[in-house]
Amino acid sequence: SFLKKDFHYQHDLKPARLMQGENEDEQILAYNCVGLSREDIKVTVKTERGVDYLQIEGYRKDRYNLEFSIKNSFMIRKHIDVDKISATVENGVLYIKLTVKDEFKNKEKSVSIS
């Protein structure tokens, strides 16, 4: 083999695109993760000094002992409900759904005129 044994390739994961969710209070981050399965990817929310961070990590080793890993971390804004963050993997794309907290949702109320 022309490759060094135990070769390791790592890169920072960048969002492929930002999409609107099913309603105006949801946004979906889409990351290209071709070659990684659901079991290869770990998504966690960490709180450090009162600030929430979303961390995405992926790791795979192939049959030739080549390693591939991805990693990204970013701050979650205060208007996002960390308890409602969800993730799915479909066709090599990791989708992370972010939902706005109830108190930050757009509201409209009729005011009666007396």
C-alpha positions in Angstrom: 0.0 0.0 0.0 1.2 3.5 -0.9 -0.5 5.0 2.2 1.2 5.2 5.6 -0.4 2.7 8.0 -2.8 4.2 10.4 -3.3 7.3 8.3 -5.6 9.8 9.9 -7.6 12.5 8.1 -9.5 15.1 10.1 -11.3 18.2 9.1 -13.5 20.8 10.6 -17.1 20.2 9.7 -18.8 23.1 8.1 -22.6 23.4 7.6 -23.6 22.5 4.0 -26.7 24.6 4.3 -29.2 26.2 6.7 -32.9 25.4 5.9 -36.2 26.5 7.2 -38.0 23.9 9.3 -41.6 22.9 9.2 -42.6 26.2 10.7 -41.1 29.6 11.3 -39.8 28.6 14.7 -37.5 25.9 13.4 -34.3 25.9 11.5 -32.3 22.9 10.3 -28.6 22.7 9.9 -27.4 20.2 7.2 -23.9 18.8 7.3 -22.3 16.5 4.6 -21.2 13.4 6.4 -20.7 11.0 3.5 -19.2 7.7 4.6 -20.3 8.1 8.3 -23.2 6.2 9.7 -25.5 7.2 12.6 -23.4 5.1 14.9 -20.2 7.0 13.8 -21.5 10.4 14.8 -22.0 12.0 18.2 -23.9 15.2 18.8 -23.9 16.7 22.3 -24.9 19.9 24.0 -22.4 21.1 26.6 -22.8 24.0 29.0 -19.7 25.9 30.1 -19.9 29.0 32.3 -23.6 29.4 31.5 -23.1 29.2 27.7 -24.5 26.3 25.7 -22.5 24.7 22.9 -23.4 22.2 20.3 -20.6 19.8 19.5 -20.6 17.4 16.5 -18.0 14.6 16.3 -17.6 11.8 13.8 -15.1 9.0 13.6 -14.6 6.0 11.2 -11.8 3.6 10.5 -12.0 1.7 7.3 -10.8 -1.8 6.4 -7.4 -0.5 5.3 -6.9 1.1 8.8 -7.4 4.6 7.5 -9.1 6.9 10.0 -11.5 9.7 9.2 -12.9 12.1 11.7 -14.9 15.3 11.7 -15.4 17.8 14.4 -17.3 21.1 14.9 -18.5 23.1 17.9 -20.5 26.3 18.1 -22.3 28.5 20.6 -26.1 28.1 20.8 -27.9 31.4 21.0 -30.2 32.0 24.0 -33.4 31.8 22.0 -32.8 28.2 21.0 -34.4 25.5 23.2 -31.6 23.1 23.9 -34.0 20.4 25.2 -35.7 20.3 21.7 -32.5 19.9 19.6 -32.7 16.7 17.5 -30.6 15.1 14.9 -31.0 12.6 12.1 -28.8 11.1 9.4 -30.1 10.4 5.9 -28.2 9.6 2.7 -24.9 10.9 4.1 -26.3 14.2 5.5 -26.6 15.0 9.2 -29.7 17.2 9.9 -29.8 19.1 13.2 -33.1 20.7 14.1 -33.1 23.8 16.2 -36.3 25.1 17.8 -37.0 28.6 19.2 -38.0 28.7 22.9 -41.6 29.6 23.5 -40.9 32.9 25.1 -39.0 34.0 21.9 -41.6 32.9 19.4 -43.4 35.5 17.3 -46.8 36.2 18.7 -49.8 38.3 17.8 -52.7 39.3 20.0 -55.8 41.2 19.2 -56.4 44.1 21.5 -60.0 45.1 22.1 -60.9 48.7 21.6 -63.3 50.2 24.2 
